[in-house]
Amino acid sequence: MIQVGQVQELVYPDEESITDGDGPFYLAAAQKEASRLDTEVVLPLNKVGHREITKKELVDALLNTDRGRDDGRLTLSKMLVRDLRKLAANLGINTTKLVTHRMKPGWAGKGKGLLQVLWERGWIDESKIARYKKIVTDDAGFIVKEFSLARMLETCTDFANEKTQLEFVCQSLGTEALITTKYHAEYAGEGVEYSWGAAKAVYRRYPLASKKGKEHFVDLVSKCTSRAILTTDLIRKFSRRARSYMLTYKSLEIVGEGSKDQDDKKSDDITHKHIENMQKLFRTHRAALDFDKGFIVASLQSGKDFDLKQEVEIGTRKKKRGRKKQK
């Protein structure tokens, strides 16, 4: 077993470095040897069939044709798969292949997985190995900590204190990255999401004609993110809004820490349940314009130096005059 202070490898050694005892602990010696390397397995007759070839296979096949030699790999790789299939069909290239074998991966040189890593740390009861899963929940939906591999590993000190790649890079550059609450854009920075939402709100109100063409698009984006729209007063208002959320989250954190001291198990379960509920509600990134549109638009409309409706109307009239002159 790995002792405190020792280095634990999270990947099995490769073929040249394997020693006796290496390999998944739950396999017998003969099974370890048989499953050490990747092997090609013949599929049963009911699994044999044709499949469409991959994009890489299509590109390789087309490179052997005159069209492929003229276009080159880079041009072909940028094409959509459906276009490559049409091109191959026109050139008489078969876009399907008969599959009779599959590759069975071995363990040498592969990641150990949660079960193996925790076993090496002495956390696994081999008599109950069938009960361990990545996440195990009871009838009430709460996590069973003693059999949930992911939960067990994240409580280990070295994993709990592991820096993310972003934090590591920032630290190497002499700065610090502060990670805000996941799924809650309103908590980010000094109201930066509100500023971005305001710029998008203005952009969306302009007619499509003012967005066509690279030059018009760049000009409009520059205008929507300029100080003429994102004024100092507006930025400060957004910052106050963001800080009010920060205070709310901080108060919840303090309350959570207090309840955890009183009843550790109950607090952990409730916290996790809330997190799971939030994940179901917010599976994608939330923009400030999505959840606080009323506040952003009202802030824009109430600006002393900026009238959103008038600004868009002026921009639209200018575009119309420009099109008349071109005609």
N, C-alpha and C positions, 0 to 999 in steps of 0.2 A: 504494500500500500504506500501511496505517496505520503511523506511526512511533511510537517510544517517547515518551510524554508527550502524545500526541494522544488525543482522546476518540473512541471508536468507538461508533456507534449500532448497536444490535442489532435495530432494526426498520427496514424500508425506508420512505423518505419517502412521505407520502400524495400524492394526485393533484395537489394544488396546489403541492407543494414539489419535485416530481420534476425532476431536471436530466439532461442528457446523461451517459450512463455509469452511471446508476442501474439497479438490477435485477440478477437472477442472472447471474453472470459466465459461466456455461456456456451461456447462450442467445444466439443471434444477435440483431442489432438489430431485425429484423422480428419475431422471436419474442417479444422483450421487449415490443414495442409491442402485439402481439396479446394477450398474456397479462397486461397491466398491471392491468386491472380485472376485477371479478367479472362473469362472463357466464353467461347462461342457455343451456343446450345441450339440443337436442332428443334424446331417448333413441331408440335404435334400436327397431324393432318388438318384438324379442324381449326387451327390457328394460321395455317399457311394461306397467303392471299396477296393480291396486288395492292400497292400503295403508290401515291403520287411522290415523285422524287422531290427532294428539297431544293431550295433556292441555290445553294452552293453546288449541288449536283447539276442543276440546270445550267448555271454559269459555266461549269467545267465542260459540259457537253457542247455548249454553244461556242466555246473558245476554239474548238476543233473545226469550226466552219469558217467560210470566208467572211460572213457577217461578224462573227465573233472576233476574228483576227483584226478586222477593221475597227470595230468599236473598242475592243480591249476590255479587260476585267473590270476596271473602275467604272466604265460607262454601264456595263451590264449589271454590276452590283447595285447601281442606283435605281434600276428599273423595278417596277412592281412585279410580284410573282406572277400575277395573272397575265401581264404583258409578256413576260419571259415564256410562259406556257404557250401563248399564242404564237410567238416567234418560233419556238421549238417545233410546234405542230406544223407550221408553214414550211419549215425546213426538213420535215419528215423525221424528226427526232421523237422517240417514244418518251412520253412524260410520266410513265408509270413503270414500276419494277416489281418483280415477284420476290416476296420475302419468305425465305425458308428457314432463316436462322435469326437469333437475337443474341446480343452480348450480355452475359451475366457478369456484373462487376464483382471483383474481388476486394478484399479489405486492405491489401498492401498499398501504402501511400494514400489512403483515403482518410477522411475525418472519422474520429472515433465515435462521435455521437454522445448524446446526453447520458445514456445508460452506462456506457463504458467509462466515461469520465468520472461519474459519481461513484461507480464501483471502485475505481482506483483510489478514491478518497475515503472509502470505507462507509459509504452512505447506503449501500444497497443490501437488503436482506435477501439472499439467494433463495430462501425457502418460499418467498412471496414474489418472485420475479415477474409472474404473469400479471400482477396487479399494477405494475409501474407503467405509466403512460406519460406523454408530454404534459398533459393537463388532465387531472382526474377531479370530477365534481361529484358531490353527493346529491341526494334527492331534492334538496332545497336549492341546488345550483351553486353552492359554495365550494371553493377549492379544497380538496383533501391534500394538505401540505405534505404528509409523509409519503405519498405515492405520486405526487406531481413533480416530474423531473425538472421542468423549467423553473418552477417555484423554488425547488431545493437548490438549484445551481445559482439562481440569482441572489440567494441569501449568503452565499460564500463571500468572504471579505474581498478576495481578489477580483471576483466578478462584479460585486457591488460597487467597488471603487475604480473600476476600469474606465479609462478615458475614452471618449469617442474619437474617431479619426479627426473630426473637426476641431475638438478641444486640443488634441495632440499637435495639430498643425499650427493652431493659434498660439499655443504655448511655445513652440519652437521659434515662432516669429516675435516672441516677447510680448504677446498680448493675451487676453483671456476671453473665452467664449462663454456667455451665460445662456444656458438652454432654458427657454420659457416653457410654460405648460403646453403639452401637446393638444392639438385640435382647437386651441383657443387663440385665434388671431388677434382678438382685442387686447391681449396681454403683451403683444410684441412691441418692444422698443418704446419710443416716446410718441405713440400714436401713428407710427409709420403706415400701418394698414389702413387707417382712416384717411391719411393723405393719399395713398394709392387709390382707395375707393373713391375719393372726391375727384381725382384726375380721370378715373374711368367713367364716373357719372357724367362729367362734362363731355368726354369723348363720345359717349353713346348718344348724346343728344344732337350731335352734328349729323347732317344728311350723308348718305352713302357716297354721294358724288365728291365730297370733300376728303374722302379716305382712299379713293382709288388712285393707284399709282404710287410708287415708292416715295417720290418727292413730296406729294401731298400728305401721305401717311406720316412721314417723319416730321414734317412741319406741324401737323396737328398734334402729334404726340408731344413734341417740344413745347407747344403752346399750352397743352393741358397740364404739363408738369412744371410750368414756369412759375415764377414768383408773382406774376400777375394774377394767377388763380390760387395758388397755394401761398397765400399771404402769411405774414408773421402772426396776425391775430388768429387766422384759421388754424395754423399749426399749433398755436398755444391752446386753443380750444380742444383740438384733438388730443393733445398731450394730457390735458386735465381729464378727459374722458378715459384715456388709457390708464392713468394713475388711479382713478377710482376703482377700476377693475383689479389693479394690482393690490390695492388695500383689501378688497373683498377676498381675493385668493389667499392673501397673507393671513387674514383673520380666520378663514376656513382651515388653513394649515395649523394655526395655533390651537384652534378648537380640536382638530384631529389629533394633535400630539397630546393634548390633555386627556382626551377620552382613551387614547392608547395606553397611557399610564395607568388608568383605572381598570381597563379591561382589554388586554392586548388582543385576545382572539376575536372578540366581538368587533373591535375597531378595525382590524385587518380585513375581516370578512365584509363589513359594510363598505369600506373604502374600495375594495376590489369590485364589489357589486356595482357601485356607482361608476367606476371606471369602465366596466363592461357595458353598462347602459349608455355611457357617453360614446363609446366606440360604435355602437349600433346606430346612434343618431348622427354621428359625424365621421363617416368612413373616409371622406375626402377633405381636402384642405378647405377651410371656410374663409372667404374673403369678407372684409368689413362691410363691403357694399351689399353682401347677401343678408347679413344678420342685423345691420344697423343702417339700412338705406335711408330711413326717415330722418335720422339724426344728421347724416351727411348732407342730404339734399337741403334740409332746413338750414344747416350751417352755411351752405353755399348761397342760398337765397337771402339770408340775413346779413351777408357781407356788405359793408358800407361802400367799398370800392369796386365790387364785382356783382353784376346782375346776370345770372346764368341764362335766363330766357332771352334777355336783350342781346347778350353776347352771341348766342347761337343764331339769332335772327340776323344780326349784322354779318356774321360769317356766311350765312346762307345767301344773303343778298350779294355779297362780294363774289361768291362763286358763280351766281347767275350772270352777273355783269361780265365776268371773265369769259364765260361760255359764249355770250352774245358777241363779244369783241372778236373771239376766234372765228365765229361764223362769218 
